[in-house]
Every structure is written in structure tokens, then in C-alpha cells.
Amino acid sequence: MREGVVLFFFSFLLSSLLCSEAKNSREKAIPPVILIPGDGGSQIEAKLDKPAVIHYICSKKTEGWFDLWLNMELLVPYVIDCWVDNMKLVYDNETRTTSNAPGVTTRVPGFGNSTTVEWLDPSHRSPTGYFKDVVNAIIPLGYERGVTVKGAPFDFRRAPNEQSEYFRDLRRLIEETYQTSGRKVILILHSMGAPMLHYFLNQQEQHWKDKHIETVVSLAGAWGGSIKAVKVYTAGDNLGIYVISPVKVRAEQRSAPSLAFLLPSSDIWGPDDVLVQTPTMNYTTSNFKDLFSALNLPDAYEMYLDTKDLLKSPPAPGVEVHCLHGEGVPTVEKLVYASGKFPDSPKVVNGGGDGTVNVKSARRCLDWVGKQKQKVYHKIYQNVDHMQVLRDPNVISYVVELVQNITKKNMRLSLKKTQNLARLEKKVDDKANKRVLKTKQANNIIMPNRWFDVVYAKKEEYMEQQSNSEANNLHPNSIQALLDEDQRMVGL
């Protein structure tokens, strides 16, 4: 009875140790994940010390930082006017850069952690969930927030030409994550995060990408821009909040260089593809200058000139890509204006896409097939819209399965590496043993082992007998060498 209990306890303990070891091995093999958000996908904090405000209800000065984006309380009628004034950028056509409105200081919190890209509102209100479902799905696989799953938020108002500091931080984050984990990094991105990352990867050396990046997972990537960006310039967008007039927030949206960066690429939409139709003029990618002139937006046109060639006929990114996106959702393809309706009230002609990104843009990743050695995977999810892709069960399952497959691959490679090291160590040990054996045999030829017992008893006798032996005098185990060693020891 007692022996049975002891045996059961030993078996249970051994099983627990094996399970623990397997878990530790699996956690060491998981590939770290870095999340790169899209337009509107990062929190922004602000501090105010403004020379003037546009409305008496607006704050002129704040003691500390407050949540500018996304704070749902600021996106209500009347108060939203204060938000627009604080959020908009000012363009300098000499430096070709933007700055905050006078008296507004901003920062992007949470770089290197995942929480600020999981939730856009720090209060974690459900409409503002972003990457939360992706993170919640991989946490049970052994991931830890801020350690093996991290976020790389950025000021989404600005285009890549103003993101040099962010790109330096992103490169450093990828390198540090790789070094601490010992594993290549998976980059998961959404929407504008796709062309942002494409631009970043084009600036990196191929050997750096090969060393640090495992794969890229693009969710609803706007690789070639979107016609919706044209609509935002003309009529504005209400951010999905129906009580807000698109015209109210249009001034802020038009001030962002990132909107110019997201205009339809002329690589995809040609000069015959009409984007905006009015009774007197048709606008395509070939005459955006005329469109901006009609909208009286000279600064926006300058921002377009700054960004239009950032991804002009870009090379393949040089990394493995999993390109996942929705289709079958009505997506603006053309804006048609009746007389007197331009620019506020277009009739929207829809086409294919995910509600935000057109099919042409989402499928641009297929252009890289055969143009890089790394594989490009493409999967469509019918009737899944631009934001739903971040929480769709089938998309989440794809990401989880991908992570698990890479983890298994890493475990196999680790096992193979261990086996190779063991074989190498055995080979080295065998060679060392052979050298020792050869040395012993050589020593026995020069001075047999039995001599050692005699040497110290009758040194003088053997010294005289062996003094003429050149081989023995040269050999480290010769009698002469032993006697010399004795003399040195006596002298100490």
C-alpha cells in the first residue's frame, strides 16, 4: 500500500516536471509579436498652453496630459470643435513638415507595450477595442504583454516622410525583441500600418530583415491607398459616429499628411479611372492638382507632392507576407456630384472592398509573388469589413495557427541544434581521448610508467644512465626533466 502511494507520488511528480519542462520549452520557442496600428490606431495625449481658443467651452491651458485620441467624451457636439482645433496640424511649405497647433503639445503613449493598441480609449470602452482580440487569442499560447507581445504605436496624422524618429525606434524595438527572446519577430499590422511598414522595410538591409523578421501578417492592409481618402478630402468622414457631421471634422482630417499618403496610388488607378465626377470636370490620379485647387487646399496639395512618390513602383518588401483582408463590403469607388453639390454632398458609387480599402489596393501584395524569394500568402474573408477583420474568428484562428506552426518549427530547430551540439561534443571528446591515448603511448616508449616509481628512489643512478639520451632529455617526462623540476622546487 505504502509502496503504491510512493510510486503514484513519484509518477505524478515526474509527470508534472515533464509538463513543466514542455511548457517552458514551448514558451522559449514562441515567436515574439509586434503590433503596428493603422490610421487612428494609436492613442495620443496632449497638453495645452494655447494663446487663444475658438470657443469659451474649450480649455486654454491644462496642468498635465490628457487623452486627445481617443477620448469619446471629446467627440460630442460642440465639444468636438475644441477637439478639432487641438488635433489639427499646421503645414510649413518651406520645411515641408507639419507641427501641432500653437500651444498644443502631443505624445504617443505605450510604445513597446501592447495595451495602448489593444484599446484606443484608456477607459477600455468596448467600441474602442482595437488589437485586443488578437492579443487575447495568443496570450494562452504563452505570450506576455510587454515582453513577447508588444505594440509600436505612432502619430498616425503624419506620413512616412515625417516618421524618421519612429522608424529608428521601431528598428531598435525589433532588434531588442529579437535579442531578448532569441527568436525572429512576427509583425502584425492593420490598414495604414501596411504601407508604413512597406516604406520602413524598403529602408532596411536585406540581411537585417533575414536576421530579425520571421513574417509579416497584414490585416486589411491599404497597400496602395484608398478612394475613401478622396471622399475624406471632399466631404469628410464622421469617424463612424452618426451624431457628428463629417464637415465638422473635415478640417482636422485635411490637415494630416497621412491622408495625402493614403490617396489612391497612380500605380494602381490609371488616368482613365475617374474618382470624382462633377458636371464640369472629372478627376483622376493624373490631375489631383486640379482637385485640390477646386477644394482650395493648397497645403494639402503640397503634402500630396511630399508623399505621392514614397511608394511609387516600390520593390517587394523582402519578407514573408500573409495578406488577409475582407471583401464583399460596399466600398466607395467613385464620387458623383450633381450641380451645386460639390464638395459636401456626393452620390457614392460603391465597388468591391472591405468598406474602406478597395480590392485593388488590398490585393497589391500579390504583385510581389515571384519578385522575392520569400513567400506571399493571400486569403480573402467574404463580407468582413475593415475593422471586423481584427476580431473575426476565422482571421483570429489563422493568426493563432500561424503562431503555433512557427513555434513548432522553432522547437524542432532547437532540438536539432541540441542534437548537433551533442554530436559535436562527442566528436571533440573522442578526438581528445585519442590524443591522450597517443600521448600516453609516446610517453611509455620514452619512459615507461614503471620508471616513475624508481626515479625518485634512485635519481642519480638513472640520471647517469639516461644522460646521453637526446630523446629523453627533450621529452617533458624525461628523467632529466624530472630532476630539473626537482631542483626548481628545492630552490623555491
C-alpha positions as CSV (number, residue, x, y, z in Angstrom):
1,M,0.0,0.0,0.0
2,R,2.7,2.5,1.1
3,E,4.9,1.4,-1.9
4,G,1.9,2.1,-4.2
5,V,1.4,5.6,-2.8
6,V,5.1,6.3,-3.1
7,L,5.1,5.1,-6.7
8,F,2.0,7.2,-7.5
9,F,3.6,10.3,-6.0
10,F,6.8,9.7,-7.9
11,S,4.9,9.2,-11.1
12,F,2.8,12.4,-10.5
13,L,5.9,14.4,-9.7
14,L,7.7,13.1,-12.8
15,S,4.7,13.9,-15.0
16,S,4.5,17.4,-13.5
17,L,8.1,18.1,-14.1
18,L,7.8,16.8,-17.7
19,C,4.8,19.0,-18.4
20,S,6.5,22.0,-16.8
21,E,9.6,21.4,-18.9
22,A,7.5,21.0,-22.1
23,K,5.7,24.3,-21.2
24,N,9.0,26.1,-20.6
25,S,10.4,24.7,-23.9
26,R,7.3,25.9,-25.8
27,E,7.3,29.4,-24.3
28,K,11.0,29.7,-25.2
29,A,10.1,28.8,-28.8
30,I,7.2,31.2,-29.3
31,P,8.0,33.9,-31.8
32,P,7.6,37.4,-30.3
33,V,4.9,39.6,-31.9
34,I,4.9,43.4,-32.5
35,L,1.7,45.1,-33.4
36,I,1.7,48.0,-35.8
37,P,-1.6,50.0,-36.0
38,G,-3.1,52.0,-38.8
39,D,-4.7,55.4,-39.2
40,G,-6.4,56.2,-35.9
41,G,-5.0,53.1,-34.2
42,S,-2.7,54.8,-31.6
43,Q,-3.6,56.8,-28.5
44,I,-2.5,60.4,-28.5
45,E,-2.1,62.5,-25.3
46,A,-2.0,66.3,-25.3
47,K,-1.0,69.2,-23.0
48,L,-2.3,72.7,-23.6
49,D,-1.0,76.2,-23.2
50,K,-2.7,78.0,-26.0
51,P,-2.6,81.6,-26.9
52,A,-6.3,81.6,-27.7
53,V,-9.3,79.2,-28.1
54,I,-12.1,79.0,-30.6
55,H,-14.9,78.7,-28.1
56,Y,-15.4,79.6,-24.5
57,I,-16.1,76.0,-23.5
58,C,-12.6,75.0,-24.8
59,S,-9.7,74.6,-22.4
60,K,-6.9,77.1,-22.9
61,K,-4.4,75.5,-20.5
62,T,-4.1,72.2,-18.8
63,E,-1.9,71.2,-15.8
64,G,-0.9,67.9,-17.3
65,W,-1.5,65.4,-20.0
66,F,-5.0,64.3,-21.1
67,D,-6.3,61.8,-23.6
68,L,-6.8,63.5,-27.0
69,W,-7.3,60.4,-29.1
70,L,-9.3,58.5,-28.4
71,N,-11.5,60.2,-25.7
72,M,-15.2,59.6,-26.5
73,E,-16.2,62.5,-24.3
74,L,-14.4,64.9,-26.7
75,L,-16.3,63.7,-29.7
76,V,-19.7,65.1,-28.8
77,P,-21.4,68.1,-30.4
78,Y,-19.9,71.5,-29.6
79,V,-17.0,69.9,-27.6
80,I,-15.8,68.4,-30.8
81,D,-14.9,71.9,-32.1
82,C,-12.3,72.1,-29.3
83,W,-11.0,68.6,-30.3
84,V,-10.6,69.6,-33.9
85,D,-8.7,72.7,-33.0
86,N,-6.4,70.7,-30.7
87,M,-5.9,67.8,-33.1
88,K,-5.2,69.5,-36.4
89,L,-1.7,70.1,-37.8
90,V,-0.1,73.2,-39.3
91,Y,1.9,72.7,-42.5
92,D,5.1,74.6,-43.3
93,N,5.7,74.6,-47.1
94,E,9.3,75.7,-46.6
95,T,10.4,72.9,-44.2
96,R,7.8,70.5,-45.9
97,T,6.8,69.4,-42.4
98,T,3.9,69.8,-40.0
99,S,3.6,70.9,-36.4
100,N,0.8,70.9,-33.8
101,A,-1.4,73.9,-33.5
102,P,0.1,76.7,-31.4
103,G,0.2,75.9,-27.7
104,V,-0.6,72.2,-28.2
105,T,2.0,69.5,-27.2
106,T,1.3,65.9,-28.1
107,R,2.8,62.5,-27.4
108,V,2.1,58.9,-28.2
109,P,2.0,56.7,-25.1
110,G,2.7,53.0,-24.7
111,F,5.5,52.3,-27.3
112,G,6.8,48.8,-26.6
113,N,3.7,47.7,-24.7
114,S,0.5,46.3,-26.2
115,T,-2.2,47.9,-24.1
116,T,-2.4,51.2,-26.0
117,V,-3.0,49.5,-29.3
118,E,-5.4,46.9,-27.8
119,W,-7.7,49.7,-26.6
120,L,-7.8,53.2,-28.1
121,D,-9.7,54.7,-25.1
122,P,-7.8,54.1,-21.9
123,S,-11.1,53.5,-20.1
124,H,-11.4,50.3,-22.2
125,R,-14.9,51.1,-23.5
126,S,-16.0,48.4,-25.9
127,P,-16.4,50.4,-29.1
128,T,-12.7,51.4,-28.9
129,G,-11.2,47.9,-28.8
130,Y,-8.5,47.5,-31.4
131,F,-5.9,44.7,-31.3
132,K,-7.4,43.3,-28.0
133,D,-9.0,40.2,-29.6
134,V,-5.7,39.3,-31.4
135,V,-3.8,39.7,-28.1
136,N,-6.3,37.8,-26.0
137,A,-6.2,34.9,-28.5
138,I,-2.4,34.5,-28.3
139,I,-1.9,35.0,-24.5
140,P,-2.9,31.4,-23.7
141,L,-0.1,30.3,-26.0
142,G,2.4,31.6,-23.5
143,Y,2.7,35.2,-24.6
144,E,3.2,38.0,-22.1
145,R,2.2,41.7,-22.7
146,G,5.2,44.0,-23.0
147,V,7.6,41.0,-23.2
148,T,6.7,38.7,-26.1
149,V,3.8,40.8,-27.5
150,K,4.5,44.5,-27.9
151,G,3.0,47.5,-29.7
152,A,4.6,50.1,-31.9
153,P,2.1,53.0,-31.9
154,F,2.9,56.2,-33.8
155,D,1.4,59.6,-34.6
156,F,-0.9,58.5,-37.4
157,R,-1.5,62.0,-38.5
158,R,1.9,62.1,-40.2
159,A,3.2,60.2,-43.3
160,P,6.4,58.2,-43.5
161,N,8.4,61.3,-44.6
162,E,7.9,62.7,-41.1
163,Q,8.4,59.4,-39.2
164,S,12.2,59.1,-39.1
165,E,12.3,59.0,-35.3
166,Y,9.6,56.4,-35.2
167,F,11.3,54.2,-37.7
168,R,14.5,54.4,-35.7
169,D,12.6,53.4,-32.6
170,L,10.8,50.6,-34.5
171,R,14.1,49.1,-35.8
172,R,15.5,49.3,-32.2
173,L,12.4,47.6,-30.8
174,I,12.6,44.8,-33.4
175,E,16.3,44.3,-32.6
176,E,15.9,44.3,-28.8
177,T,12.9,41.9,-29.0
178,Y,14.9,39.6,-31.2
179,Q,17.9,39.7,-28.8
180,T,15.9,39.1,-25.6
181,S,13.8,36.3,-27.0
182,G,16.3,34.7,-29.3
183,R,13.6,34.4,-31.9
184,K,12.7,36.2,-35.1
185,V,9.8,38.7,-34.8
186,I,6.3,38.4,-36.3
187,L,4.9,41.8,-37.3
188,I,1.1,42.1,-37.3
189,L,-0.3,45.3,-38.8
190,H,-3.5,46.9,-39.8
191,S,-4.7,49.3,-42.5
192,M,-2.2,52.2,-43.0
193,G,0.3,50.1,-41.0
194,A,0.8,48.1,-44.2
195,P,2.2,50.9,-46.4
196,M,4.0,52.4,-43.4
197,L,5.8,49.1,-42.8
198,H,6.4,48.7,-46.6
199,Y,8.2,52.0,-46.6
200,F,10.2,51.0,-43.5
201,L,11.3,47.7,-44.9
202,N,12.5,49.3,-48.1
203,Q,14.9,51.3,-46.0
204,Q,16.4,48.2,-44.3
205,E,19.2,46.0,-45.5
206,Q,18.1,42.5,-46.7
207,H,20.5,40.8,-44.3
208,W,18.9,42.7,-41.4
209,K,15.4,41.6,-42.5
210,D,16.5,38.0,-42.9
211,K,18.0,38.0,-39.3
212,H,15.2,39.7,-37.4
213,I,11.9,39.2,-39.1
214,E,10.0,35.9,-39.2
215,T,7.0,37.0,-41.1
216,V,4.5,39.9,-41.6
217,V,0.8,39.5,-41.1
218,S,-1.2,42.2,-42.8
219,L,-4.9,42.7,-41.8
220,A,-6.8,44.9,-44.2
221,G,-3.6,46.5,-45.5
222,A,-4.1,49.6,-47.5
223,W,-1.0,48.8,-49.6
224,G,-2.0,51.2,-52.5
225,G,-4.1,53.7,-50.7
226,S,-7.9,54.1,-50.8
227,I,-10.5,56.1,-52.7
228,K,-12.1,56.8,-49.3
229,A,-9.2,59.2,-48.7
230,V,-10.6,61.2,-51.7
231,K,-14.0,61.3,-50.0
232,V,-12.5,62.5,-46.7
233,Y,-10.9,65.4,-48.6
234,T,-14.1,66.4,-50.3
235,A,-16.9,65.6,-47.9
236,G,-15.2,64.5,-44.7
237,D,-15.8,61.4,-42.6
238,N,-17.8,61.2,-39.4
239,L,-15.5,58.6,-37.8
240,G,-18.4,56.2,-37.5
241,I,-20.1,58.5,-35.0
242,Y,-23.5,59.2,-36.5
243,V,-24.3,62.3,-34.4
244,I,-21.2,64.1,-35.8
245,S,-21.3,65.9,-39.1
246,P,-18.5,64.9,-41.5
247,V,-18.0,68.6,-42.3
248,K,-17.2,69.3,-38.6
249,V,-14.1,67.1,-38.5
250,R,-13.1,67.7,-42.1
251,A,-10.6,70.5,-41.2
252,E,-8.7,68.2,-38.9
253,Q,-8.6,65.4,-41.4
254,R,-7.4,67.6,-44.2
255,S,-4.5,68.8,-42.2
256,A,-2.9,65.4,-41.8
257,P,-0.2,64.4,-44.3
258,S,-1.1,60.7,-43.7
259,L,-4.4,61.4,-45.6
260,A,-2.4,62.5,-48.6
261,F,-0.2,59.4,-48.3
262,L,-3.4,57.3,-48.4
263,L,-4.7,58.7,-51.6
264,P,-5.1,56.1,-54.4
265,S,-1.8,55.2,-55.9
266,S,-1.3,56.0,-59.6
267,D,0.4,52.6,-59.9
268,I,-3.0,51.0,-59.4
269,W,-5.5,53.6,-60.6
270,G,-4.7,54.9,-64.0
271,P,-5.5,58.2,-65.7
272,D,-8.7,56.8,-67.1
273,D,-10.1,55.7,-63.7
274,V,-12.5,58.5,-62.8
275,L,-12.5,59.0,-59.0
276,V,-14.6,62.2,-58.8
277,Q,-17.1,63.3,-61.4
278,T,-18.7,66.7,-61.5
279,P,-20.8,68.4,-64.2
280,T,-17.8,70.3,-65.4
281,M,-14.7,68.1,-64.6
282,N,-13.6,64.6,-64.0
283,Y,-10.7,64.0,-61.5
284,T,-8.3,61.0,-61.6
285,T,-4.9,60.3,-60.2
286,S,-3.4,62.3,-63.0
287,N,-5.0,65.6,-62.1
288,F,-5.1,65.7,-58.3
289,K,-3.7,69.2,-58.6
290,D,-6.9,70.4,-60.1
291,L,-9.0,68.7,-57.4
292,F,-7.0,70.4,-54.6
293,S,-7.4,73.7,-56.4
294,A,-11.1,73.2,-56.7
295,L,-11.2,72.4,-53.0
296,N,-9.0,75.5,-52.2
297,L,-6.5,73.3,-50.3
298,P,-3.0,74.4,-51.4
299,D,-1.3,73.0,-48.4
300,A,-3.0,69.6,-48.9
301,Y,-1.6,69.5,-52.5
302,E,1.9,70.3,-51.2
303,M,1.5,67.4,-48.7
304,Y,0.4,65.2,-51.7
305,L,3.6,66.2,-53.6
306,D,5.6,65.2,-50.5
307,T,4.1,61.8,-50.2
308,K,3.0,60.6,-53.6
309,D,6.3,59.0,-54.6
310,L,7.2,57.5,-51.2
311,L,5.9,54.1,-52.5
312,K,6.0,54.8,-56.2
313,S,6.6,51.4,-58.0
314,P,8.1,50.1,-54.8
315,P,10.2,46.9,-54.6
316,A,8.9,43.8,-52.9
317,P,9.4,44.1,-49.1
318,G,11.8,41.2,-48.9
319,V,10.0,39.3,-46.1
320,E,7.3,36.6,-45.9
321,V,3.9,38.2,-46.0
322,H,0.4,36.9,-45.0
323,C,-2.0,39.2,-46.7
324,L,-5.5,38.9,-45.1
325,H,-8.4,41.1,-45.9
326,G,-12.2,41.3,-46.3
327,E,-14.2,41.7,-49.5
328,G,-17.8,41.9,-50.5
329,V,-18.5,45.0,-48.4
330,P,-19.7,48.1,-50.3
331,T,-16.6,50.4,-50.7
332,V,-16.5,53.9,-52.2
333,E,-15.2,53.6,-55.8
334,K,-16.4,56.9,-57.3
335,L,-17.9,60.2,-56.1
336,V,-20.5,61.7,-58.4
337,Y,-21.7,65.3,-57.8
338,A,-24.8,66.9,-59.2
339,S,-24.7,70.6,-59.9
340,G,-24.2,72.7,-56.8
341,K,-23.4,69.7,-54.6
342,F,-19.6,69.8,-54.7
343,P,-17.9,69.1,-52.4
344,D,-20.1,68.4,-49.4
345,S,-22.8,66.1,-50.9
346,P,-21.6,63.4,-53.3
347,K,-23.5,60.4,-54.5
348,V,-21.3,57.5,-53.6
349,V,-20.8,54.8,-56.2
350,N,-19.6,51.6,-54.5
351,G,-17.4,48.8,-55.7
352,G,-15.5,45.9,-54.1
353,G,-13.5,46.1,-50.9
354,D,-13.9,45.9,-47.2
355,G,-15.8,49.2,-46.7
356,T,-12.6,51.2,-46.5
357,V,-9.8,49.7,-48.7
358,N,-10.6,48.9,-52.3
359,V,-9.9,45.4,-53.7
360,K,-7.2,46.8,-56.0
361,S,-5.2,48.1,-53.0
362,A,-5.7,45.2,-50.7
363,R,-4.5,42.8,-53.4
364,R,-1.4,44.7,-54.2
365,C,0.6,42.2,-52.2
366,L,0.1,39.7,-55.0
367,D,2.3,41.8,-57.2
368,W,5.3,40.5,-55.1
369,V,4.8,36.9,-56.0
370,G,7.8,35.8,-58.0
371,K,9.6,39.1,-57.3
372,Q,11.1,38.0,-53.9
373,K,12.3,34.6,-52.6
374,Q,10.1,34.9,-49.6
375,K,6.5,33.5,-49.9
376,V,3.4,35.7,-50.1
377,Y,0.2,34.2,-48.8
378,H,-3.2,35.7,-49.6
379,K,-6.6,35.0,-48.1
380,I,-9.9,36.7,-48.5
381,Y,-12.7,36.8,-46.0
382,Q,-16.1,37.4,-47.5
383,N,-18.3,40.1,-46.0
384,V,-15.7,41.0,-43.3
385,D,-15.3,44.8,-43.1
386,H,-12.2,46.9,-42.4
387,M,-12.5,46.9,-38.6
388,Q,-14.2,43.5,-38.2
389,V,-11.1,41.8,-39.6
390,L,-9.4,42.5,-36.2
391,R,-12.0,40.4,-34.4
392,D,-13.3,37.9,-36.9
393,P,-13.0,34.3,-35.5
394,N,-11.6,32.9,-38.8
395,V,-9.0,35.6,-39.0
396,I,-8.0,35.1,-35.4
397,S,-7.8,31.4,-36.0
398,Y,-5.4,32.0,-38.9
399,V,-3.1,34.1,-36.7
400,V,-3.2,31.6,-33.9
401,E,-2.4,28.6,-36.2
402,L,0.4,30.6,-37.8
403,V,1.9,31.3,-34.4
404,Q,1.6,27.7,-33.4
405,N,3.2,26.4,-36.6
406,I,6.2,28.8,-36.2
407,T,6.5,27.8,-32.5
408,K,6.6,24.1,-33.5
409,K,9.2,24.9,-36.2
410,N,11.3,26.7,-33.6
411,M,11.1,23.8,-31.2
412,R,12.2,21.4,-34.0
413,L,15.1,23.6,-34.8
414,S,16.1,23.9,-31.2
415,L,16.0,20.1,-30.8
416,K,18.1,19.6,-33.9
417,K,20.6,22.2,-32.7
418,T,20.9,20.4,-29.4
419,Q,21.4,17.1,-31.1
420,N,24.0,18.6,-33.4
421,L,25.8,20.1,-30.4
422,A,25.8,16.8,-28.6
423,R,27.2,15.0,-31.6
424,L,29.9,17.7,-32.0
425,E,30.8,17.5,-28.3
426,K,31.1,13.7,-28.5
427,K,33.3,14.0,-31.6
428,V,35.5,16.5,-29.8
429,D,35.7,14.2,-26.7
430,D,36.6,11.2,-28.9
431,K,39.4,13.2,-30.6
432,A,40.6,14.4,-27.2
433,N,40.7,10.8,-25.8
434,K,42.6,9.6,-28.8
435,R,45.2,12.4,-28.3
436,V,45.5,11.4,-24.7
437,L,46.0,7.8,-25.6
438,K,48.6,8.7,-28.2
439,T,50.5,10.9,-25.7
440,K,50.4,8.1,-23.1
441,Q,51.8,5.6,-25.6
442,A,54.5,8.0,-26.7
443,N,55.5,8.6,-23.0
444,N,55.7,4.9,-22.3
445,I,58.0,4.5,-25.2
446,I,60.4,7.2,-24.0
447,M,59.9,6.5,-20.3
448,P,57.7,3.5,-19.2
449,N,55.3,4.1,-16.4
450,R,57.3,1.8,-14.0
451,W,60.2,4.3,-14.1
452,F,58.2,6.8,-12.2
453,D,58.4,4.7,-9.1
454,V,62.2,4.3,-9.4
455,V,63.1,7.8,-10.4
456,Y,62.6,9.4,-7.0
457,A,64.3,6.5,-5.2
458,K,67.5,6.3,-7.3
459,K,67.7,9.5,-9.2
460,E,71.5,9.7,-9.5
461,E,71.8,6.2,-10.9
462,Y,69.1,6.7,-13.6
463,M,70.4,10.2,-14.4
464,E,73.8,8.8,-15.3
465,Q,72.3,6.0,-17.4
466,Q,69.9,8.3,-19.3
467,S,72.1,11.4,-19.7
468,N,73.1,10.5,-23.2
469,S,69.6,10.0,-24.4
470,E,68.7,13.0,-26.5
471,A,65.1,12.0,-26.9
472,N,64.6,11.6,-23.2
473,N,66.3,14.9,-22.4
474,L,64.0,16.7,-24.8
475,H,60.8,14.9,-23.7
476,P,58.9,16.6,-20.8
477,N,58.6,13.3,-19.0
478,S,62.4,12.5,-19.3
479,I,64.4,11.8,-16.2
480,Q,66.5,14.9,-16.8
481,A,63.3,17.0,-17.0
482,L,62.1,15.5,-13.7
483,L,65.4,16.2,-12.0
484,D,65.3,19.8,-13.3
485,E,61.8,20.2,-11.9
486,D,63.0,18.8,-8.5
487,Q,65.9,21.4,-8.5
488,R,63.4,24.2,-9.2
489,M,61.2,23.0,-6.4
490,V,64.0,22.9,-3.9
491,G,65.0,26.4,-4.8
492,L,61.5,27.8,-4.1
